[in-house]
Amino acid sequence: MVSELALLHAARHSVAAVWLTIVAAALAGALVLFEHRDRQLSLAPVALAIAIVITASVVMQPRTSNDLWSYTMYGRMVTVHDTSPYDHTPADFPHDPFAQRVSPRWLHRASVYGPVFVGVASLGTLVAGDSALLSRLFFQILAALALVAILAVVWRTTRNVAAIIFLGLNPVLAVIVVNGGHNDAWLGLAILLATLAAGKRRFAVAGALIGLAALVKVTAVLALVGLAFWAWRHRDRRGAVVTMLTSAAVMVVGYLPVVVSASHVLDNADHTVTQGSPWNVLVDRLLHHDAWRIVPHPLAPNDTLTTVFVLASLLVVVLAVGLAWTAGREPRAEPAVGVAVAAYPVAAEYAYPWYAAWGLPVFASGGLTALSGVVWLQSVLMLAALKLPLVVHGPLGQSVLRVVLTQIAPPLMLVAFVVVALRQYPFRARVDGPVSAPVS
């Protein structure tokens, strides 16, 4: 807990922040392992520690990401400027008091989020008005409430303190997701509830929840792959079809009014590479720069980056489909959904540590395994890479740390993810019987 609180006060990008991330994760990980092997802790002290970290994360200004200011601007485009965030960018409103708070990389980007997100953001800006404090608290509190709800659902499902520590003291979730007010916590909650609903054979509810999540971030459709394959492999064809049709219907209704503008924004998205991506080392060698961090015009067309984007997208799809299919034999739906959504942050060319919030709750609900540990560790290493100093060429120790975190660790974690997943859920010809009894 202390290390998480220290991380909140550390510089946004520094070697000290990197080591604080590693120390916080090591302590939390050790506690998870000890409690998983020998249950000794009661829920109360763990819940208190998590509550302190979450509260501190809400109180503090965003320390790692400025995304919530982009959220605010997209909402203000609707409520203040009476325009569409799919047709305009924050840079179009230079006199708006929040435009200067948006990260320079996102000033010229229209919203890449779905209409449900835009609606919630608009509500927040309507309530907050011109108050920066109320605006950030709106998104931070929403993220905190989503994480608390996730913890409550996982506790009700597992009664396992180790699973609560696994989520609540992971610095990525407890600090970064909440402090940054990231909407990825909403996705994590929706995907978790959808997975549990499918386990109770409430496939229409599961599909609707995934559809709503996709109206926040379209990447949530990866969870649909896991749910459909799980139902199909348990010979519940009707359940698989109902899940897909319900999800599709919700997405069509939500996206239809903005489909032209939204698709245009996604089609023109920058195809850059983030620090924790396994594609980082390749792009560094091909373009002779440290991924996107020193690209002068990240939105300008770049054939190399576009090619990497296509290859990475194909890899994500192959991993999500292949691993979800083999994990679909498991009695519970969590493994299939977990590997499907985890494929993105592990294999994509553009991914951030808070994307782990999509899958970690599902892994915790399904029971802690070696694969859940790999996904957990990958999220932490991605966060450590993000915390590196912005100056690419530093002292020898910093340079070694950068090479390890941005060029060695990401591809190793990708390999570990695939190997452990295949060992845990090997391909077999056998197909299980009907869906198991509802999960209480």
DRENVOTI-18545 format. One line per 4 residues: number of its first residue (from 1); for each residue z, x, y of C-alpha. Coordinates in nm, 4 decimals. Each point is the difference from the previous one (the first is absolute). Example, Ala and Ser with C-alpha at 12.3 -4.5 7.8 and 13.67 -1.06 7.14 Angstrom:
2
1> 0.7800:1.2300:-0.4500; -0.0660:0.1370:0.3440
This chain:
440
1> 0.0000:0.0000:0.0000; 0.0917:0.2773:0.2431; -0.3330:0.1742:-0.0519; -0.1890:-0.3245:0.0680
5> 0.1915:-0.0445:0.3258; -0.0718:0.3609:0.0946; -0.3691:-0.0594:-0.0692; 0.0056:-0.2804:0.2567
9> 0.1136:0.2477:0.2649; -0.2311:0.2859:-0.0984; -0.3143:0.0888:0.1903; -0.3007:-0.2055:-0.1024
13> -0.1874:0.3077:-0.1214; 0.1976:0.3122:-0.0897; 0.0941:0.2223:-0.2907; 0.3554:-0.1329:0.0314
17> -0.1266:-0.3571:-0.0445; -0.1914:0.1088:-0.3099; 0.3099:0.1511:-0.1593; 0.2143:-0.2981:0.0988
21> -0.2512:-0.2246:-0.1779; 0.0154:0.2167:-0.3112; 0.3808:0.0182:0.0027; 0.0384:-0.3753:0.0551
25> -0.2378:-0.0717:-0.2852; 0.1645:0.2535:-0.2313; 0.3452:-0.1503:0.0537; -0.1235:-0.3566:-0.0426
29> -0.2068:0.0955:-0.3052; 0.2934:0.1752:-0.1645; 0.2173:-0.3047:0.0607; -0.2628:-0.2241:-0.1577
33> -0.0199:0.2222:-0.3088; 0.3763:0.0219:-0.0461; 0.0482:-0.3732:0.0433; -0.2973:-0.0804:-0.2236
37> 0.1435:0.2111:-0.2828; 0.3611:-0.1051:0.0378; 0.0788:-0.3098:0.2025; 0.3081:0.0784:0.2039
41> -0.0574:-0.1304:0.3523; 0.0727:-0.3486:0.1220; -0.2382:-0.1788:0.2323; 0.2327:-0.0199:0.3038
45> 0.0092:0.3680:0.1095; -0.3719:0.0408:-0.0646; -0.0807:-0.3137:0.1992; 0.2211:0.1238:0.2856
49> -0.1782:0.3362:0.0123; -0.3395:-0.1701:-0.0010; 0.1110:-0.2451:0.2700; 0.1080:0.2890:0.2238
53> -0.3342:0.1779:-0.0426; -0.2023:-0.3175:0.0612; 0.2048:-0.0882:0.3096; -0.0425:0.3499:0.1418
57> -0.3735:-0.0189:-0.0710; -0.0266:-0.3209:0.2003; 0.2072:0.1300:0.2899; -0.2032:0.3192:0.0407
61> -0.3350:0.0251:0.1747; -0.2900:0.0594:-0.2444; 0.0210:0.3631:-0.1087; -0.3012:0.0436:-0.2280
65> -0.2662:-0.2563:0.0868; -0.1150:-0.1939:0.3062; -0.1594:-0.2753:-0.2078; 0.2277:-0.2724:0.1328
69> -0.1386:0.0579:0.3511; -0.3475:-0.0611:-0.1389; 0.1402:-0.3156:-0.1595; 0.1353:-0.1005:0.3409
73> -0.3318:0.0552:0.1738; -0.1894:-0.2041:-0.2597; 0.2458:-0.2835:0.0527; -0.0230:0.0276:0.3792
77> -0.3768:-0.0217:-0.0155; 0.0508:-0.3551:-0.1252; 0.2994:-0.1116:0.2051; -0.0518:0.1920:0.3254
81> -0.3684:0.0870:0.0217; -0.1412:-0.3026:-0.1844; -0.2379:0.2121:-0.2075; -0.0522:0.0877:-0.3645
85> 0.1509:0.3249:-0.1328; -0.3048:0.0245:-0.2266; -0.2401:0.0105:0.2965; 0.2057:0.2183:0.2348
89> 0.2087:0.3170:-0.0136; 0.3216:0.1000:0.1807; -0.2095:0.2309:0.2206; -0.1690:-0.3089:0.1451
93> 0.3286:-0.0839:0.1745; 0.1078:0.3245:0.1694; 0.2340:-0.1786:0.2404; 0.1967:-0.1711:-0.2744
97> 0.3486:0.1598:-0.0042; -0.0199:0.0470:-0.3776; -0.3429:0.1651:-0.0165; 0.1433:0.3407:0.0888
101> 0.2404:-0.0245:-0.2954; -0.2801:-0.0319:-0.2550; -0.0879:0.3130:-0.1938; -0.3144:0.1648:0.1465
105> -0.1686:-0.0311:-0.3399; 0.0323:-0.3779:0.0127; -0.0761:-0.0648:0.3662; -0.3666:-0.0555:-0.0786
109> 0.0496:-0.1922:-0.3229; -0.0064:-0.3761:-0.0397; 0.2444:-0.1575:-0.2436; -0.0535:0.0938:-0.3644
113> 0.2632:-0.2554:-0.1028; -0.0459:-0.3536:-0.1221; 0.0425:-0.3268:0.1911; 0.3496:-0.0712:-0.1367
117> 0.1142:0.3291:0.1449; -0.1683:-0.0754:0.3326; 0.1750:-0.3379:0.0067; 0.3427:0.1520:-0.0615
121> -0.0649:0.2763:0.2547; -0.1046:-0.2607:0.2540; 0.3200:-0.1921:-0.0595; 0.2009:0.3166:0.0520
125> -0.1693:0.0856:0.3273; 0.0394:-0.3588:0.1170; 0.3756:0.0272:-0.0572; 0.0395:0.3566:0.1289
129> -0.2136:-0.0339:0.3125; -0.0165:0.3316:0.1872; 0.3185:0.1372:-0.1580; -0.0677:0.3184:-0.1975
133> 0.3440:-0.0268:-0.1609; -0.0556:-0.3540:-0.1278; -0.3522:0.0861:-0.1136; 0.1066:0.2914:-0.2186
137> 0.3079:-0.1827:-0.1274; -0.2168:-0.2910:-0.1077; -0.2030:0.2141:-0.2390; 0.2882:0.2234:-0.1056
141> 0.2206:-0.2987:-0.0839; -0.2833:-0.1644:-0.1933; -0.0422:0.3186:-0.2056; 0.3769:0.0232:-0.0527
145> 0.0234:-0.3622:-0.1115; -0.2892:0.0517:-0.2405; 0.1713:0.3046:-0.1512; 0.3320:-0.1857:-0.0294
149> -0.1807:-0.2891:-0.1700; -0.1668:0.2460:-0.2390; 0.3362:0.1528:-0.0866; 0.1527:-0.3435:-0.0576
153> -0.2849:-0.1053:-0.2294; 0.0119:0.3265:-0.1951; 0.3773:-0.0289:-0.0393; -0.0282:-0.3569:-0.1225
157> -0.2702:0.1078:-0.2454; 0.1565:0.3208:-0.1323; 0.3726:0.0124:0.0900; -0.0624:0.3741:0.0088
161> 0.1606:0.2104:0.2740; -0.2373:0.2880:-0.0776; -0.2946:-0.2228:0.0909; 0.1663:-0.0872:0.3317
165> 0.0544:0.3681:0.0804; -0.3587:0.0712:-0.1077; -0.1206:-0.2313:0.2772; 0.2742:-0.0133:0.2584
169> 0.0658:0.3731:0.0357; -0.3559:0.1209:-0.0348; -0.0565:0.1472:0.3492; -0.3512:-0.1443:0.0068
173> 0.1246:-0.3586:-0.0301; 0.3467:0.0125:0.1508; -0.0996:0.2083:0.3009; -0.3737:0.0199:0.0601
177> -0.1141:-0.3522:-0.0926; 0.2844:-0.1680:0.1880; 0.0130:0.2351:0.2973; -0.3771:-0.0238:0.0418
181> 0.0031:-0.3794:-0.0389; -0.2817:0.0304:-0.2541; -0.1521:-0.3182:-0.1375; -0.0274:0.1748:-0.3389
185> 0.3494:-0.1334:-0.0703; -0.1447:-0.3509:0.0212; -0.2612:0.0945:-0.2586; 0.2651:0.1468:-0.2277
189> 0.2009:-0.3218:0.0098; -0.3018:-0.2259:-0.0536; -0.1316:0.2086:-0.2908; 0.3437:0.0103:-0.1626
193> 0.0444:-0.3774:0.0276; -0.3535:-0.0582:-0.1292; 0.0660:0.2222:-0.3007; 0.3214:-0.1816:-0.0865
197> -0.1712:-0.3372:0.0477; -0.2714:0.1031:-0.2466; 0.2716:0.0976:-0.2468; 0.1229:-0.3580:0.0208
201> -0.3585:-0.1210:-0.0476; -0.0193:-0.1308:0.3558; -0.3479:0.1402:0.0431; -0.1012:-0.2172:0.2938
205> 0.3057:0.1192:0.1932; -0.0753:0.3604:-0.0958; -0.3595:-0.0309:0.1174; 0.1012:-0.1607:0.3287
209> 0.2492:0.2788:0.0712; -0.2589:0.2691:-0.0657; -0.2452:-0.1876:0.2206; 0.2541:-0.0104:0.2830
213> 0.0726:0.3699:-0.0448; -0.3736:0.0734:0.0201; -0.0047:-0.1900:0.3301; 0.2323:0.2723:0.1266
217> -0.1739:0.2959:-0.1667; -0.3051:-0.0495:-0.2168; 0.1132:0.2793:-0.2353; 0.2487:-0.2482:-0.1489
221> -0.2856:-0.1247:-0.2201; 0.0763:0.2955:-0.2277; 0.3054:-0.1939:-0.1161; -0.2330:-0.2821:-0.1020
225> -0.1727:0.2409:-0.2391; 0.3294:0.0706:-0.1733; 0.1055:-0.3636:-0.0236; -0.3368:-0.1205:-0.1289
229> -0.0226:0.2715:-0.2639; 0.3563:-0.0615:-0.1144; -0.0602:-0.3718:-0.0490; -0.3384:0.0624:-0.1627
233> 0.1329:0.2563:-0.2467; 0.2729:-0.2436:-0.1010; -0.2704:-0.2556:-0.0783; 0.0826:-0.2223:0.2923
237> -0.3542:-0.0279:0.1339; 0.0879:-0.3070:0.1992; 0.2849:0.1842:0.1731; -0.2300:0.2874:0.0937
241> -0.2632:-0.2365:0.1403; 0.2536:-0.2093:0.1916; 0.1505:0.3128:0.1550; -0.3385:0.1310:0.1135
245> -0.1309:-0.3341:0.1266; 0.3185:-0.0823:0.1918; 0.0090:0.3426:0.1586; -0.3691:-0.0192:0.0891
249> 0.0421:-0.3452:0.1531; 0.2860:0.1151:0.2225; -0.1967:0.3048:0.1126; -0.3148:-0.1993:0.0708
253> 0.1887:-0.2559:0.2094; 0.1813:0.2760:0.1898; -0.2885:0.2378:0.0584; -0.2818:-0.2493:0.0542
257> 0.0582:-0.0481:0.3761; -0.0017:0.3774:0.0622; -0.2128:0.1319:-0.2855; -0.2843:0.1322:0.2171
261> 0.2232:0.1859:0.2452; 0.2463:0.1237:-0.2620; -0.2705:0.1287:-0.2338; -0.1629:0.1809:0.2917
265> 0.3282:0.1766:0.0781; 0.0506:0.1095:-0.3612; -0.3607:0.1110:-0.0341; 0.0385:0.2287:0.3016
269> 0.3392:0.1373:-0.1017; 0.0463:0.3744:0.0210; -0.0202:0.1758:-0.3359; 0.2545:0.2688:0.0721
273> 0.2354:0.1753:-0.2396; 0.3770:0.0002:0.0319; 0.2363:0.2886:-0.0742; 0.1327:-0.1329:-0.3292
277> -0.3381:-0.0930:-0.1469; -0.1301:0.1794:-0.3111; -0.3351:0.0251:0.1828; 0.1531:0.2108:0.2744
281> -0.0701:0.3348:-0.1644; -0.3670:-0.0876:-0.0620; -0.0609:-0.1153:0.3568; 0.1781:0.3066:0.1332
285> -0.2379:0.2234:-0.1957; -0.3150:-0.1953:0.0881; 0.0602:-0.0572:0.3704; 0.2144:0.3076:0.0648
289> 0.2737:-0.1862:0.1802; 0.3311:-0.1516:-0.0927; -0.1355:-0.3443:-0.0970; -0.0128:-0.2486:0.2886
293> 0.2711:0.1595:0.2073; -0.2319:0.2111:0.2133; -0.3171:-0.2069:-0.0203; -0.0958:-0.0496:0.3678
297> -0.1602:-0.3414:-0.0565; 0.1497:-0.1627:-0.3139; -0.2005:-0.3202:0.0453; -0.3338:0.1790:0.0260
301> -0.2256:-0.0186:-0.3086; 0.0578:0.2834:-0.2450; -0.2008:0.0101:-0.3225; 0.2541:0.2155:-0.1816
305> 0.2929:-0.2257:0.0835; -0.2028:-0.3086:-0.0855; -0.0868:0.1468:-0.3397; 0.3642:0.0835:-0.0656
309> 0.0953:-0.3532:0.1023; -0.2437:-0.1483:-0.2531; 0.1139:0.2335:-0.2779; 0.3659:-0.0638:0.0729
313> -0.0539:-0.3772:0.0059; -0.1746:0.0189:-0.3370; 0.2858:0.2052:-0.1424; 0.2559:-0.2529:0.1233
317> -0.1940:-0.2855:-0.1617; -0.0454:0.1875:-0.3285; 0.3691:0.0875:-0.0192; 0.1150:-0.3474:0.1005
321> -0.2271:-0.1743:-0.2497; 0.0410:0.2450:-0.2874; 0.3751:0.0453:0.0205; 0.0695:-0.3674:0.0750
325> -0.2030:-0.0963:-0.3059; 0.1959:0.2229:-0.2362; 0.3350:-0.0801:0.1641; -0.0868:-0.3692:-0.0321
329> 0.1126:0.0120:-0.3633; 0.3628:0.0331:0.1103; 0.2256:-0.3068:-0.0376; 0.0656:-0.0148:0.3743
333> -0.2519:-0.0050:0.2821; 0.1654:0.2725:0.2095; -0.1687:0.3017:-0.1679; -0.3527:-0.1354:0.0477
337> 0.0621:-0.0967:0.3616; 0.1886:0.3212:0.0735; -0.2739:0.2368:-0.1166; -0.2688:-0.2056:0.1735
341> 0.1588:0.0116:0.3451; 0.1317:0.3568:-0.0393; -0.3531:0.1247:-0.0655; -0.0779:-0.0299:0.3701
345> 0.2644:0.2264:0.1607; -0.0352:0.2452:-0.2878; -0.3811:0.0331:0.0036; -0.1385:-0.1240:0.3343
349> -0.1346:0.2334:0.2649; 0.1941:-0.1838:0.2728; 0.3551:-0.0875:-0.0984; 0.3448:0.0202:0.1511
353> 0.3426:0.0134:-0.1669; 0.0908:-0.3542:0.1017; -0.2791:-0.1284:-0.2249; 0.2394:0.0697:-0.2877
357> 0.1878:-0.3123:0.1121; -0.2706:-0.2048:-0.1741; 0.0842:0.1199:-0.3501; 0.3500:0.1487:-0.0098
361> 0.1772:-0.3414:0.0003; -0.2092:-0.1088:-0.2995; 0.0824:0.3193:-0.1879; 0.3706:-0.0466:0.0743
365> -0.0091:-0.3595:-0.1203; -0.1727:0.0929:-0.3253; 0.2490:0.2711:-0.0938; 0.0104:0.3615:0.1105
369> -0.2339:0.2223:-0.2003; -0.1635:0.3426:0.0248; -0.2981:-0.1564:0.1776; 0.2176:-0.1673:0.2602
373> 0.1547:0.3419:0.0606; -0.3443:0.1530:0.0582; -0.0934:-0.2701:0.2520; 0.3380:0.0409:0.1720
377> -0.0395:0.3786:0.0219; -0.3571:-0.0280:0.1238; 0.1118:-0.2190:0.2902; 0.2634:0.2546:0.1006
381> -0.2385:0.2963:-0.0167; -0.2499:-0.1957:0.2096; 0.2719:-0.0600:0.2583; 0.0945:0.3698:-0.0009
385> -0.3663:0.0881:0.0621; -0.0137:-0.2465:0.2885; 0.3070:0.1618:0.1561; -0.1621:0.3442:0.0186
389> -0.0413:0.1500:0.3474; -0.3245:-0.0948:0.1713; -0.0848:0.3649:0.0578; -0.2102:0.0877:-0.3026
393> 0.0370:0.3783:0.0112; 0.3685:0.0883:0.0202; 0.2375:0.2601:-0.1474; -0.0451:0.1071:-0.3615
397> 0.2748:-0.2288:-0.1317; -0.1472:-0.3000:0.1797; -0.3492:0.0850:-0.1237; 0.1205:0.0227:-0.3600
401> 0.1787:-0.3325:0.0359; -0.3165:-0.1560:0.1407; -0.2153:0.1281:-0.2857; 0.2475:-0.1280:-0.2586
405> 0.0397:-0.3460:0.1558; -0.3576:-0.0693:0.1113; -0.2180:0.1858:-0.2498; 0.1951:0.0618:-0.3200
409> 0.2406:-0.2940:-0.0338; -0.2439:-0.2925:0.0631; -0.2498:0.0807:-0.2795; 0.2864:0.0909:-0.2337
413> 0.1643:-0.3375:0.0649; -0.3322:-0.1741:-0.0648; -0.0302:0.1772:-0.3358; 0.3644:-0.0746:-0.0799
417> -0.0518:-0.3670:0.0824; -0.2963:-0.0310:-0.2356; 0.1529:0.2058:-0.2836; 0.3390:-0.1718:0.0074
421> -0.1598:-0.3447:0.0307; -0.2227:0.0640:-0.3031; 0.2912:0.1361:-0.2009; 0.2154:-0.2964:0.0936
425> -0.2759:-0.2580:-0.0434; -0.2531:0.1541:-0.2439; -0.3333:-0.1645:-0.0709; 0.0098:-0.2026:-0.3194
429> -0.2291:-0.2516:-0.1601; 0.2816:-0.2446:-0.0683; 0.0356:-0.2967:0.2318; 0.3352:-0.1679:0.0390
433> 0.0668:-0.3636:-0.0655; 0.0689:-0.2741:0.2526; 0.1955:0.0636:0.3165; 0.3679:0.0510:-0.0668
437> 0.2657:-0.2459:0.0958; 0.0774:-0.0404:0.3701; 0.2095:0.2768:0.1563; 0.3231:-0.1237:0.1468
